[in-house]
Amino acid sequence: MSQNEFSEGDLRNTGMALKHDREWDYELERIVEAVHERDAEKVGLQFPEGLKRRGPKVADDLRELLPENVTVMISGQPCYGACDLDTFLMKRTDVFVHFGHSPMKESEKIIYVPLFSNVEVAPIIEESLEELEGEDVGLVTTAQHMNRFEEMRTLLEERGYEVHTRRGDDRLTHEGQVLGCNYASADIDADQVLYVGGGKFHPLGLAMEHPEKKVVIADPVNNVVSVADTEQFMKQRYASVHKAMDAQKWGVIFCTKIGQGRWETAERIVEENENAYLITMDEVTPDRLRNFDMDAFVNTGCPRITTDDGPRFHKPMLTPGEYEIAVGNEPLEDLSFDTFHGTW
């Protein structure tokens, strides 16, 4: 995920904080039980960016429930998804709790607390029917609304739709779940997909990854129904590729975050291009790259770094696929959306 845009677990700018006064279920009893079972003395807590402000209160609640000899620590590292674990803190704690995202890979040490949304979905599903065509529809949502998935399916089926769903690959926990970097759950036999959730990036990625499908966006938080339009996004990506076609020196970014590395991709690019230089980073930001004397960059880490933050970098920032076009290995019409598959 992008380090400057909001993640699934980040509720800023979604309207949730303003429209829905609620308390999250932090599953404290499950955490306390794990501490007792493991005779743990150190507990680490990691929150998405928009929920970090809740960290001290959660820590206080845990301290009241735990023995005095148990230390509770809060990660201050940026967190944009289940792929973005604070491995430093994780290695130094007996129990590590990751809030706001569903598991990307099972681990005995990590407790995932997804923090499901309590927003009603029936009204926005009803409104979205005006944009749906035919009787077949694919259904996808984000981890935040996964607790309502069967309700969504039932609502559509009751109105006569044949609902198509599937679980994508190992990077996805639930059937019908999509991430900002993975839309494999939309590989279904239907010409249209209903995305239930907030934000613009997920449905945009869906439309890019599946250009043959109509993507209807049903946002239950802000109560808005729309259709994904990729035209402006495509123009931006074509412009970045064109700017990079004259590049002589390439910086190839390898992200060291546990779930965002594509080492083989980065290594192959450097081996095949004598003017390419491998740069390892944990947090990929415009400021960190400004001192590198490169003509263009290739990001092999989280695709959202390129697509969300691309315009903020001082030199063109391309995906691996866009790089192949810029250096002439692939035709321009092969430009496609960069997705991430597999775990670590």
C-alpha angles and dihedrals in degrees: 000000000000117000092219103040127071121271130217089267094047112094098186115119093010096097092241095113091051102037102036122049102196147138121235122230102240091182092231093169091059090050092048091049091052091050092053094044092052095037085233123188099181126049124187123202125198123188133184114253097264093050100046089098088065092055100091092050092050089048090051092050091050093048090057090054100040131072116269093249093063116099118209117204130186123215115233094188118114112265124196104159148338086289090063106071123163095240093179092060093037092059091051098050134071093216122028119192121198113194129200104024138073119245117280092186128010116246132174091218099049124074112198116206107187099194098216121213119249094205114130114246102189097085095051093043089055092050093047092060089081089067097045120096129199127358102286122079135165117223126210137159142166129265090262092065099032091109088068097046098106089046089054091050093049093049091054094044091051088058093054103264126140101227117210119199139159141167111252120214136314092289090068124072102195140042109261094015122138131190130202087257102034132053100164091126088070092063090108136132099260135096093223136046128202111212113197111197147068132281133050102247101070096052090041090054090048092053092047094047092045106031091165091065132075109233115208115195118213109185108191094184100056093025095234130140120198143147122249114250118193100181098099092042092052091051090054093050094047089051092053092050092050092050090053097050092090095046117131102179119046128195110208110203119212112187113216095203109123098246101030106062125113099179097166091053093049093045093050093052092050093047093051097044118054089195094057122098126198114231119187119206139159099204112033109206135155092245093055093053098043094087093055113097097224132136094214142353136225116210114209092172128076110349091221091067087067101037100039101034101024096108091054095062117094092228130034113289113202138184117239090259092050090049090058089055094046093053092046100252094117133028120257092244089066091070107132142163117281114235134179125229134184130021131259 
